[in-house]
Amino acid sequence: MASTERTDKLIELVNHIGSTRKAENLIKSVKNVAPTHSAIYKSMQGSGTDYIVQCYIDDLLTAIRNSS
């Protein structure tokens, strides 16, 4: 189970982006592969490991920086 701090950061980023589907597409634009939107959603609910949630956070931050 991921820490509350990481889960909260992921929720903040997804809310900023607009949806889990948009987050999936942003990650895919950076990595050419992405978790499903439902996997992102489940991680937002706390069912991911710290490592997985941190990877999502890092990928989303990279995608946001690249799209600016």
N, C-alpha and C positions, 0 to 999 in steps of 0.2 A: 504494500500500500504506500502510495506516494505521500510525502510530507504535505501538510496543509499549505505551507508557503509556496511550494512548487505548483500545487493544484490551483491555488488562488492566482498565481501568475499566469498559468495556462488559461484559466477562465477569463482573466483580464485581456489577454491577447486575442482570444477568440471573439470576445465581445467587441473589441476594437475593430477586428476584421469584419465582423458581421454575422458569421455562421460557421459551423463546423465544415460544411461543404466548401465554403470559400477558403477556410484554413487548409483543407485538403488540397485544393487547387494551387494555393500559394506554395505549399511545401513541394508539390509536384513540379512547379515551375523552377525550383531551385535544385532539387535532387533527381528529377526525372522519375522518381518513385515517391509514394506517400502512403501513410496509413489511411485506412478508410475513415470516412467522417464519423462512423459509429465507434471506431476505436478511439478517436479523439474525444468524442462525447463521453465514453466510458472512463477515460482518463480524467476528464473534468469532474466526474462523479467520485473519483478517488480510487478507482480500481486498477491503476497502473503502478509500476514501480517507479522509484525516484529516477532511475536511469532513463526509462522510456519517456516520462514526462519532461525531463530535462532536455532530451533530444528533440521533442516536439517544440519546446520553448526556443531552443537554439535555432532550429530550422525556421520557425516563424519569424524570429527576430532578423535572421539573415534575409529572408524573403521580403520583409517589410523594408529593410535598408536598401535592398536591390531594386525595389519597385518605386522608391522615392526619386 
